[in-house]
Amino acid sequence: MPMEETRYLMERYQSQMRESGGQSEQAPPMEEVRKNLEERARRQVQATLLVEKIAEREKIEVEDKDIQERVDQLARAAGERAKNVREFYSREDARDELRSQIVFDRTLGFLLEKANVKDVDPPPSKVDDESKNS
């Protein structure tokens, strides 16, 4: 799974590079990019698995009517392309992916609702310390 996510992130990165006019001299080497994206992919997969486990444990589920409501929202937002959106989400795999996304969103909402957030001052940065010593 992390390899698939890494491949997806690499494809997105390369697409963005093409759209921005290609490889610049300031861009890091592809091997360095791949290594960074592998770590990012690993963290994303871990986070997804954790959220899925929490959703399972908390019995966060999505019914067919919830999926249809989301499809309707997406179709309204698509305007002239509403028909294309509805056709896309008539496919079972697309509906399954949408179901997963809704469960993920609801689980994150659940976690944020239960979170006990405290404001704290950030630790002083090394830059601040160095500027004081100059």
FENTA-V962427 format. One record per residue. N is the residue number from 1. RES is the residue in one letter. SS is DSSP state (h for helix, s for strand, l for the rest). PHI is phi in whole degrees, -180 to 180 (none if undefined). PSI is psi in degrees with one decimal (999 if undefined). Layout:
n: <N,N>
res: <RES,RES>
ss: <SS,SS>
phi: <PHI,PHI>
psi: <PSI,PSI>
This chain:
n: <1,2,3,4,5,6,7,8,9,10,11,12,13,14,15,16,17,18,19,20,21,22,23,24,25,26,27,28,29,30,31,32,33,34,35,36,37,38,39,40,41,42,43,44,45,46,47,48,49,50,51,52,53,54,55,56,57,58,59,60,61,62,63,64,65,66,67,68,69,70,71,72,73,74,75,76,77,78,79,80,81,82,83,84,85,86,87,88,89,90,91,92,93,94,95,96,97,98,99,100,101,102,103,104,105,106,107,108,109,110,111,112,113,114,115,116,117,118,119,120,121,122,123,124,125,126,127,128,129,130,131,132,133,134>
res: <M,P,M,E,E,T,R,Y,L,M,E,R,Y,Q,S,Q,M,R,E,S,G,G,Q,S,E,Q,A,P,P,M,E,E,V,R,K,N,L,E,E,R,A,R,R,Q,V,Q,A,T,L,L,V,E,K,I,A,E,R,E,K,I,E,V,E,D,K,D,I,Q,E,R,V,D,Q,L,A,R,A,A,G,E,R,A,K,N,V,R,E,F,Y,S,R,E,D,A,R,D,E,L,R,S,Q,I,V,F,D,R,T,L,G,F,L,L,E,K,A,N,V,K,D,V,D,P,P,P,S,K,V,D,D,E,S,K,N,S>
ss: <l,h,h,h,h,h,h,h,h,h,h,h,h,h,h,h,h,h,h,l,l,l,l,l,l,l,l,l,l,h,h,h,h,h,h,h,h,h,h,h,h,h,h,h,h,h,h,h,h,h,h,h,h,h,h,h,h,l,l,l,l,l,l,h,h,h,h,h,h,h,h,h,h,h,h,h,h,h,h,h,h,h,h,h,h,h,h,h,l,l,l,h,h,h,h,h,h,h,h,h,h,h,h,h,h,h,h,h,h,h,h,h,h,h,l,l,l,l,l,l,l,l,l,l,l,h,h,h,h,h,h,h,h,l>
phi: <none,-61,-67,-64,-66,-62,-60,-61,-65,-64,-62,-63,-62,-65,-63,-64,-64,-63,-65,-90,103,95,-71,-98,-70,-88,-68,-68,-61,-59,-63,-67,-61,-59,-62,-64,-70,-61,-65,-63,-63,-60,-65,-65,-65,-61,-64,-63,-63,-65,-64,-62,-66,-65,-60,-64,-65,-89,57,-85,-127,-128,-94,-57,-65,-66,-66,-63,-62,-67,-62,-61,-62,-63,-66,-61,-68,-78,61,-64,-94,-57,-61,-62,-63,-63,-64,-60,-83,-81,-75,-62,-65,-68,-67,-63,-64,-65,-59,-61,-65,-66,-60,-59,-61,-66,-67,-63,-60,-59,-64,-65,-64,-87,-67,-112,-92,-122,-80,-134,-75,-69,-66,-63,-85,-65,-64,-61,-63,-67,-70,-72,-82,-81>
psi: <-43.9,-32.4,-39.6,-42.1,-40.1,-44.9,-43.2,-46.0,-37.5,-43.1,-42.4,-43.5,-47.5,-37.4,-43.3,-37.7,-43.0,-43.5,-30.1,8.0,15.5,-171.4,126.3,164.5,-21.0,-11.7,140.5,159.0,149.4,-34.9,-39.9,-41.4,-47.1,-43.4,-44.5,-40.3,-32.1,-43.8,-42.8,-42.6,-42.6,-45.1,-40.2,-41.9,-43.0,-44.1,-41.4,-44.7,-39.0,-46.2,-40.3,-40.7,-40.2,-42.3,-42.1,-47.2,-38.3,1.0,45.2,113.9,163.8,130.1,164.6,-36.9,-32.5,-39.6,-43.6,-38.6,-42.1,-39.8,-42.7,-41.7,-46.4,-39.8,-43.2,-41.8,-26.2,-14.4,-116.9,-22.9,15.5,-39.4,-42.7,-40.3,-47.1,-39.0,-43.6,-46.5,6.4,-17.2,139.1,-41.4,-36.7,-39.4,-37.7,-42.3,-40.7,-40.4,-46.1,-40.8,-40.7,-42.9,-44.2,-48.3,-44.7,-37.3,-42.4,-40.2,-43.3,-46.6,-41.5,-37.1,-37.7,-11.5,144.7,91.2,131.6,135.3,128.5,153.6,137.6,152.0,151.9,141.7,161.2,-31.1,-42.4,-44.0,-42.5,-37.3,-29.0,-31.4,-9.9,999>
